[in-house]
Amino acid sequence: MPQKTSAIKDFVAGGFGGSCTVVVGQPLDTIKVRLQTQPLPAPGQKPLYAGTWDCALKTIRNEGFFGLYKGMAAPLVGVTPMFAVCFLGFGIGKKLQQTTPDQQLTAVQLFNAGMLSGVFTTAIMTPGERIKCLLQVQAASSGPKLYKGPIDVVKVLYREGGIRSIYKGTCATLLRDVPASGMYFMSYEWLKRSMAPAGKEGELSPIRTVVAGGIAGMLNWLVAIGPDVLKSRLQTAPEGKYPNGIRSVFVEIMKNEGPQALFKGATPVMIRAFPANAACFLGYEVAIKFLNMIAPNL
């Protein structure tokens, strides 16, 4: 029998899965953001980072191993409720399309439910990403430090531009997360069905859950990487640099760097995507089973 889920269980289990994602994926996320936002080198000079491995080595050499975890407090505080809301939104999206509680949804319906979850998470995701990116980029810079930590980032941003500054990049986050979340949940549910033993549709062993979650995470980022570059550039830019938001970022990238720049940071993203999202779905499934055991009627 497929495990029972409810809105409360989806929320709690999703939050636990989100915490697992941050702990496993933060080092490569730091590398991704630094590669995406490094300044263009002057003519004849080499870029700050030659690639993923070079960025990792320089970060560890200059800041120690825990330099790879710079800015983790913001996503840990933000991602836990964000994933809770994400899985809650997906559950609601499924229920809105079902005529009976046990109806199996099509791939398109699962994609639609996943897109709804992307809308749900934007309110939490946008400020968390803004804070994280600013701290990650600051840690890589040799210039003066503007922020002492996540709370100080919020204070400075609010003082300079109010709530609008804290939520800078909302449209870019939606552009990234709505289609990517659709792909994320659709691919996981499809793999979950395909990989389940006969007669146990929807039930996976831990190893199969890791495989399905990891592949779903990679497919998610295949859709998200281009908009993510635009979002990172916009959220870490000085005020006024991009008057038309992500449109200005896109025009500048196409003019100065070409389409390949939209895939900057793709290597650490894909390396990170498998273990981080495998941890997410494994954490979610373990939490759901635990909740079903202690509160079967919830």
TAWOQUI-V679223 format. One record per pair of residues at least 24 apart in sequence whose ideal C-beta (glycine too) atoms are under 7 Angstrom apart, sorted by sequence separation. I is the first residue (numbers start at 0). GAP is how many residues later the second one is. If there is no record, write none. Layout:
BEGIN
i:I gap:GAP
i:I gap:GAP
END
This chain:
BEGIN
i:30 gap:24
i:89 gap:24
i:91 gap:24
i:92 gap:24
i:187 gap:24
i:190 gap:24
i:30 gap:25
i:187 gap:25
i:190 gap:25
i:88 gap:27
i:89 gap:27
i:88 gap:28
i:186 gap:28
i:187 gap:28
i:186 gap:29
i:85 gap:31
i:88 gap:31
i:87 gap:32
i:88 gap:32
i:183 gap:32
i:186 gap:32
i:228 gap:32
i:228 gap:33
i:85 gap:34
i:84 gap:35
i:85 gap:35
i:228 gap:35
i:84 gap:36
i:129 gap:36
i:182 gap:36
i:183 gap:36
i:225 gap:36
i:228 gap:36
i:182 gap:37
i:29 gap:38
i:129 gap:38
i:224 gap:38
i:81 gap:39
i:84 gap:39
i:126 gap:39
i:129 gap:39
i:29 gap:40
i:126 gap:40
i:128 gap:40
i:179 gap:40
i:182 gap:40
i:26 gap:41
i:29 gap:41
i:125 gap:41
i:224 gap:41
i:25 gap:42
i:26 gap:42
i:81 gap:42
i:25 gap:43
i:80 gap:43
i:81 gap:43
i:125 gap:43
i:179 gap:43
i:125 gap:44
i:128 gap:44
i:178 gap:44
i:179 gap:44
i:224 gap:44
i:25 gap:46
i:77 gap:46
i:81 gap:46
i:125 gap:47
i:121 gap:48
i:124 gap:48
i:175 gap:48
i:220 gap:48
i:25 gap:49
i:78 gap:49
i:220 gap:49
i:21 gap:50
i:77 gap:50
i:121 gap:51
i:175 gap:51
i:121 gap:52
i:124 gap:52
i:174 gap:52
i:175 gap:52
i:217 gap:52
i:220 gap:52
i:21 gap:53
i:74 gap:53
i:219 gap:53
i:21 gap:54
i:73 gap:54
i:121 gap:55
i:171 gap:55
i:175 gap:55
i:217 gap:55
i:120 gap:56
i:216 gap:56
i:217 gap:56
i:18 gap:57
i:21 gap:57
i:73 gap:57
i:74 gap:57
i:216 gap:57
i:20 gap:58
i:73 gap:58
i:171 gap:58
i:172 gap:58
i:117 gap:59
i:118 gap:59
i:171 gap:59
i:216 gap:59
i:117 gap:60
i:213 gap:60
i:216 gap:60
i:17 gap:61
i:18 gap:61
i:70 gap:61
i:73 gap:61
i:213 gap:61
i:215 gap:61
i:216 gap:61
i:17 gap:62
i:20 gap:62
i:117 gap:62
i:168 gap:62
i:171 gap:62
i:114 gap:63
i:117 gap:63
i:213 gap:63
i:17 gap:64
i:70 gap:64
i:114 gap:64
i:116 gap:64
i:117 gap:64
i:212 gap:64
i:213 gap:64
i:14 gap:65
i:17 gap:65
i:69 gap:65
i:70 gap:65
i:168 gap:65
i:212 gap:65
i:14 gap:66
i:16 gap:66
i:17 gap:66
i:69 gap:66
i:114 gap:66
i:167 gap:66
i:168 gap:66
i:113 gap:67
i:114 gap:67
i:167 gap:67
i:212 gap:67
i:14 gap:68
i:113 gap:68
i:116 gap:68
i:209 gap:68
i:212 gap:68
i:13 gap:69
i:14 gap:69
i:69 gap:69
i:113 gap:69
i:211 gap:69
i:212 gap:69
i:13 gap:70
i:111 gap:70
i:113 gap:70
i:110 gap:71
i:113 gap:71
i:174 gap:71
i:11 gap:72
i:13 gap:72
i:66 gap:72
i:112 gap:72
i:113 gap:72
i:208 gap:72
i:209 gap:72
i:10 gap:73
i:13 gap:73
i:208 gap:73
i:12 gap:74
i:13 gap:74
i:170 gap:74
i:171 gap:74
i:109 gap:75
i:110 gap:75
i:170 gap:75
i:10 gap:76
i:62 gap:76
i:73 gap:76
i:109 gap:76
i:205 gap:76
i:208 gap:76
i:9 gap:77
i:10 gap:77
i:72 gap:77
i:9 gap:78
i:160 gap:78
i:106 gap:79
i:109 gap:79
i:159 gap:79
i:6 gap:81
i:9 gap:81
i:106 gap:83
i:6 gap:84
i:4 gap:86
i:187 gap:93
i:85 gap:95
i:89 gap:95
i:132 gap:99
i:136 gap:99
i:32 gap:100
i:36 gap:100
i:33 gap:102
i:128 gap:102
i:132 gap:102
i:133 gap:102
i:32 gap:103
i:33 gap:103
i:132 gap:103
i:32 gap:104
i:129 gap:105
i:29 gap:106
i:33 gap:106
i:128 gap:106
i:35 gap:193
i:36 gap:195
i:35 gap:196
i:36 gap:196
i:35 gap:197
i:82 gap:197
i:86 gap:197
i:1 gap:199
i:32 gap:199
i:36 gap:199
i:1 gap:200
i:1 gap:201
i:51 gap:215
i:39 gap:216
i:50 gap:216
i:51 gap:216
i:35 gap:228
i:34 gap:229
i:35 gap:229
i:34 gap:230
i:31 gap:233
i:34 gap:233
i:31 gap:236
i:30 gap:237
i:31 gap:237
i:27 gap:240
i:27 gap:243
i:28 gap:243
i:27 gap:244
i:24 gap:247
i:24 gap:250
i:23 gap:251
i:24 gap:251
i:23 gap:252
i:20 gap:255
i:23 gap:255
i:20 gap:256
i:20 gap:258
i:19 gap:259
i:20 gap:259
i:19 gap:260
i:17 gap:262
i:16 gap:263
i:19 gap:263
i:16 gap:264
i:16 gap:266
i:15 gap:267
i:16 gap:267
i:15 gap:268
i:13 gap:270
i:16 gap:270
i:12 gap:271
i:15 gap:271
i:12 gap:274
i:11 gap:275
i:12 gap:275
i:12 gap:278
i:8 gap:279
i:11 gap:279
i:8 gap:282
i:4 gap:283
i:2 gap:285
i:2 gap:286
i:3 gap:288
i:2 gap:289
i:8 gap:289
i:7 gap:290
i:5 gap:292
END
